[in-house]
Amino acid sequence: MTDIADKSLELLNKYVDQHSGDIRVPDLKDVGLDDAEAILAQLGFKYARVLVQPKAALAEQATMMVLETQPKANKKVAPGSFVKLYFMDEVVQTKSRELVQQAVLKKQQRKAQQAARVHNTVQATKQNVGNMAQKVPLPKLKRKAKQTKQ
């Protein structure tokens, strides 16, 4: 039992020694790219800019600002680690806004189609009720109504 405990303690100490100099990735979200690069360089990180793909969720985000980092903010890593700075430029922002407009247009089209289906259903129901009324012999209904009143 003591051999297992000694081995575990040895492994734990080794891990602590290996990671004792680790530093946290700074939270650079919404920081300008140039400023973010300066901060990372000052902390001894290596870095690269990564242009994101257009997404509707990015339509209102600021351009040339850090959207996120990889590794994530506050994660402990070894000094000199590599950090990716995800950002968008004006082209990505424009395309993202176009995606939002397309989504709004699709939603409006779906609503119009649904309204047309409801209208068609109502019209078909009215027509069916009219057809049924023509098939029901009204004089007999009137006689039955008179008989039930007496």
C-alpha positions as CSV (number, residue, x, y, z in Angstrom):
1,M,0.0,0.0,0.0
2,T,2.8,2.4,0.8
3,D,4.4,1.7,-2.7
4,I,1.2,2.9,-4.3
5,A,1.0,6.0,-2.1
6,D,4.7,6.8,-2.8
7,K,4.3,6.4,-6.5
8,S,1.2,8.6,-6.5
9,L,3.0,11.3,-4.5
10,E,6.0,11.1,-6.9
11,L,3.7,11.5,-9.9
12,L,1.9,14.4,-8.3
13,N,5.2,16.2,-7.4
14,K,6.4,15.6,-11.0
15,Y,3.2,17.2,-12.4
16,V,3.4,20.1,-10.0
17,D,7.1,20.7,-11.0
18,Q,6.3,20.5,-14.7
19,H,3.4,23.0,-14.4
20,S,4.6,25.3,-11.7
21,G,5.6,28.0,-14.3
22,D,2.3,27.8,-16.2
23,I,0.6,31.1,-16.8
24,R,-3.0,31.9,-17.6
25,V,-4.1,33.0,-21.1
26,P,-5.4,36.5,-20.7
27,D,-9.0,37.4,-21.4
28,L,-8.7,39.3,-24.7
29,K,-12.3,39.2,-25.8
30,D,-13.3,42.6,-27.4
31,V,-9.7,43.8,-27.3
32,G,-8.2,45.2,-30.6
33,L,-6.0,42.8,-32.5
34,D,-2.9,45.0,-32.3
35,D,-3.3,45.4,-28.5
36,A,-4.0,41.7,-28.0
37,E,-0.8,40.8,-29.9
38,A,1.2,43.3,-27.8
39,I,-0.2,41.7,-24.6
40,L,0.6,38.2,-25.8
41,A,4.1,39.1,-26.9
42,Q,4.8,40.8,-23.5
43,L,3.7,37.6,-21.7
44,G,5.9,35.5,-24.0
45,F,3.2,33.8,-26.0
46,K,3.4,33.0,-29.7
47,Y,0.2,33.9,-31.6
48,A,-1.6,34.0,-34.9
49,R,-4.7,35.7,-36.3
50,V,-7.5,33.5,-37.5
51,L,-10.3,35.0,-39.6
52,V,-13.7,33.5,-38.7
53,Q,-16.4,32.4,-41.2
54,P,-19.5,34.5,-41.6
55,K,-22.3,33.7,-39.1
56,A,-25.6,35.5,-38.3
57,A,-24.5,35.7,-34.7
58,L,-21.6,37.9,-35.7
59,A,-23.6,40.5,-37.5
60,E,-23.4,43.1,-34.7
61,Q,-19.9,42.3,-33.5
62,A,-17.1,44.8,-33.9
63,T,-14.5,44.2,-36.6
64,M,-10.8,43.8,-36.0
65,M,-11.4,42.8,-32.3
66,V,-10.7,39.5,-30.6
67,L,-13.8,37.4,-30.6
68,E,-12.2,34.5,-28.7
69,T,-8.9,32.8,-28.1
70,Q,-7.7,29.2,-28.3
71,P,-6.7,28.2,-25.7
72,K,-9.7,29.8,-23.9
73,A,-9.2,32.8,-21.6
74,N,-7.9,31.9,-18.1
75,K,-6.6,28.5,-19.1
76,K,-3.2,27.7,-17.6
77,V,-0.6,26.9,-20.3
78,A,3.2,26.7,-20.5
79,P,5.1,29.9,-21.2
80,G,5.7,30.4,-24.9
81,S,2.6,28.5,-25.8
82,F,0.7,29.3,-29.1
83,V,-2.5,31.3,-28.9
84,K,-5.0,31.8,-31.8
85,L,-6.8,35.1,-32.0
86,Y,-10.1,34.7,-33.7
87,F,-11.5,37.9,-35.3
88,M,-13.6,39.2,-38.2
89,D,-13.0,41.9,-40.7
90,E,-15.5,44.1,-42.6
91,V,-16.1,41.5,-45.3
92,V,-17.1,38.8,-42.8
93,Q,-19.3,41.4,-41.0
94,T,-21.1,42.3,-44.3
95,K,-21.6,38.6,-45.1
96,S,-22.9,37.9,-41.6
97,R,-25.4,40.8,-41.9
98,E,-26.5,39.3,-45.2
99,L,-27.1,36.0,-43.5
100,V,-29.3,37.8,-41.0
101,Q,-31.3,39.5,-43.8
102,Q,-31.7,36.1,-45.5
103,A,-33.0,34.6,-42.3
104,V,-35.5,37.4,-41.8
105,L,-36.7,37.0,-45.4
106,K,-37.1,33.2,-45.0
107,K,-39.1,33.8,-41.8
108,Q,-41.4,36.3,-43.5
109,Q,-41.9,33.8,-46.4
110,R,-42.8,31.0,-44.0
111,K,-45.3,33.2,-42.2
112,A,-46.9,34.2,-45.6
113,Q,-47.1,30.5,-46.6
114,Q,-48.7,29.6,-43.3
115,A,-51.2,32.4,-43.7
116,A,-52.0,31.2,-47.2
117,R,-52.5,27.6,-45.9
118,V,-54.9,28.9,-43.1
119,H,-56.8,31.0,-45.7
120,N,-57.1,28.0,-48.0
121,T,-58.3,25.7,-45.2
122,V,-60.9,28.2,-44.1
123,Q,-62.2,28.6,-47.6
124,A,-62.3,24.9,-48.2
125,T,-64.2,24.4,-44.9
126,K,-66.7,27.1,-45.8
127,Q,-67.3,25.5,-49.2
128,N,-67.7,22.0,-47.6
129,V,-70.2,23.4,-45.1
130,G,-72.1,25.0,-48.0
131,N,-72.1,21.8,-49.9
132,M,-73.3,19.8,-46.9
133,A,-76.2,22.3,-46.3
134,Q,-77.4,21.9,-49.9
135,K,-77.5,18.1,-49.4
136,V,-79.5,18.2,-46.2
137,P,-83.3,18.4,-46.9
138,L,-84.3,21.6,-45.1
139,P,-88.1,21.0,-45.3
140,K,-87.7,17.9,-43.2
141,L,-85.6,19.7,-40.6
142,K,-88.3,22.4,-40.3
143,R,-91.0,19.8,-39.8
144,K,-88.9,18.1,-37.1
145,A,-88.3,21.4,-35.4
146,K,-92.1,22.1,-35.3
147,Q,-92.8,18.7,-34.0
148,T,-90.3,19.0,-31.1
149,K,-91.8,22.4,-30.1
150,Q,-95.3,20.9,-29.7
